[in-house]
Amino acid sequence: MMEMTNEYFSANEAAQALGISKQTLLRYEKKKIFPKAKRSPINKRREYTASDIELFRKIMGRR
């Protein structure tokens, strides 16, 4: 399991923590299985929090 010390995680880091590919993470967002990610005001990249990752785990049925 990945150490959760960052304030925000990239799509790659979030996907790795969930054990899925980045493409699957983005597909789940597009199909509205996962809520839309927040975007960085600076570079507009997706940002995920540890709480987001925990929510995604619950949605996927993983703890």
N, C-alpha and C positions, 0 to 999 in steps of 0.2 A: 504494500500500500504506500502511496506517495505521501511524503511529509507535507502538511498543510501549514506552512509558515508565511507564505506570501499573502498580501492583502487581496490581490487579484491574480487570476490564472488565465492563461491564453487558451484558445480552443484546443490546441494540441495537448496542453497540460491537463485540461479538464477531461478530454477524451481518454488520455492515458490513465488518469485516476479512476475512470469509470470502466476501463477495460474494453473500450470500443475505439473504432477509428475516428479520426476527425471528420471524415466524410459522413459517417453514421450520425455523429453528433449534429452536424449541420442539417442532415436530412430530417432528423427528429424535430429540429427547430422549425424547419420549413413545413413539415406536416402537422405542426402544432402539438406534437406529443410533449415536447419540452417548451417552456415559455421562452420568448425571445430574450437573447442576451443583452445586457447593457453594453453600450459602446463607449470607448474612451473618447473624451472630448478633444484630445490632442490628435490622435491618429485614426480614430473611428474603428479601431479593432474591437472585436468582441472581448468582454471581460467577464469572468465568472468568479464568484466568491465561494468560499468553503460551504456556505449555506446553500448556494445554487447546486453544488455538486452533491450534497446530501439529499436535496430534493430530487434530483435526477436519479439517484440511487433508489429512492423510495418509489418513484414512477416506474423504474425498471424492475422493481421487485427484489432489489439487492439491498443488503444492509451493511 
